[in-house]
């Protein structure tokens, strides 16, 4: 997980250098990511979830910026490390 977060950090930092990129992530939205009913296959969400993500993007929820990405990565790492996987996945 530490290597994954470090790779994500590098990618985020590179993308945030570009003024023409808006970067969003919803990995820390546990109500989304831990509910298996939200997926139609291992990596793709249902249409309803895709619509919700578009709404969140319109509201700037999940927007990563130079000011918040480090806190986001800390929260993501803590979530993955401390998540009770047996009871979290519904």
C-alpha positions in Angstrom: 0.0 0.0 0.0 2.9 2.4 0.7 4.2 1.9 -2.8 0.8 2.5 -4.2 0.3 5.7 -2.3 3.8 6.9 -3.3 3.1 6.2 -6.9 -0.2 8.1 -6.6 1.6 11.0 -4.9 4.1 11.3 -7.8 1.3 11.1 -10.4 -0.8 13.7 -8.5 2.1 16.1 -8.2 2.9 15.9 -11.9 -0.7 16.5 -12.9 -1.1 19.4 -10.5 1.7 21.2 -12.4 -0.7 21.5 -15.4 -3.2 24.3 -15.2 -5.5 22.6 -17.7 -6.1 19.6 -15.5 -8.7 19.3 -12.8 -8.0 16.2 -10.8 -10.6 14.3 -8.7 -10.4 11.3 -6.6 -13.1 9.5 -4.7 -11.1 6.7 -3.2 -11.7 7.9 0.4 -15.5 8.0 -0.1 -16.0 4.8 1.8 -19.8 4.7 1.3 -18.9 4.5 -2.4 -15.8 2.3 -2.6 -16.8 -0.3 0.1 -20.3 -1.0 -1.2 -19.9 -3.8 -3.8 -23.4 -3.1 -5.1 -21.9 0.0 -6.7 -19.9 -2.0 -9.1 -20.9 -3.7 -12.3 -17.4 -5.4 -12.6 -14.3 -5.1 -10.4 -13.2 -1.7 -11.7 -16.4 -0.1 -13.1 -19.2 1.6 -11.3 -22.9 1.4 -12.1 -24.6 4.2 -14.1 -26.2 5.6 -11.0 -22.8 5.9 -9.3 -21.3 7.5 -12.4 -24.1 10.1 -12.3 -23.3 10.8 -8.6 -19.6 11.2 -9.4 -20.5 13.8 -12.1 -22.6 15.6 -9.5 -19.8 15.6 -7.0 -17.4 16.9 -9.7 -19.8 19.7 -10.5 -19.8 20.6 -6.7 -15.9 20.2 -6.7 -16.2 17.4 -4.2 -13.1 15.1 -4.4 -11.1 17.9 -6.2 -7.4 17.6 -5.5 -5.4 20.7 -5.3 -1.9 21.7 -4.4 -3.3 22.7 -1.0 -5.2 19.5 -0.1 -3.5 16.6 -1.9 -1.1 15.7 0.9 -4.0 15.6 3.4 -6.0 13.5 0.9 -3.1 11.0 0.6 -2.7 10.8 4.3 -6.5 10.1 4.7 -6.4 7.5 1.9 -3.4 5.7 3.5 -5.0 5.7 6.9 -8.3 4.4 5.5 -6.6 1.5 3.7 -4.5 0.7 6.7 -7.3 0.9 9.3 -10.2 -0.4 7.3 -11.8 -3.5 8.7 -12.1 -5.2 5.4 -14.3 -8.1 6.6 -17.1 -5.8 7.9 -16.6 -2.8 5.6 -17.5 -4.4 2.4 -21.3 -4.7 2.1 
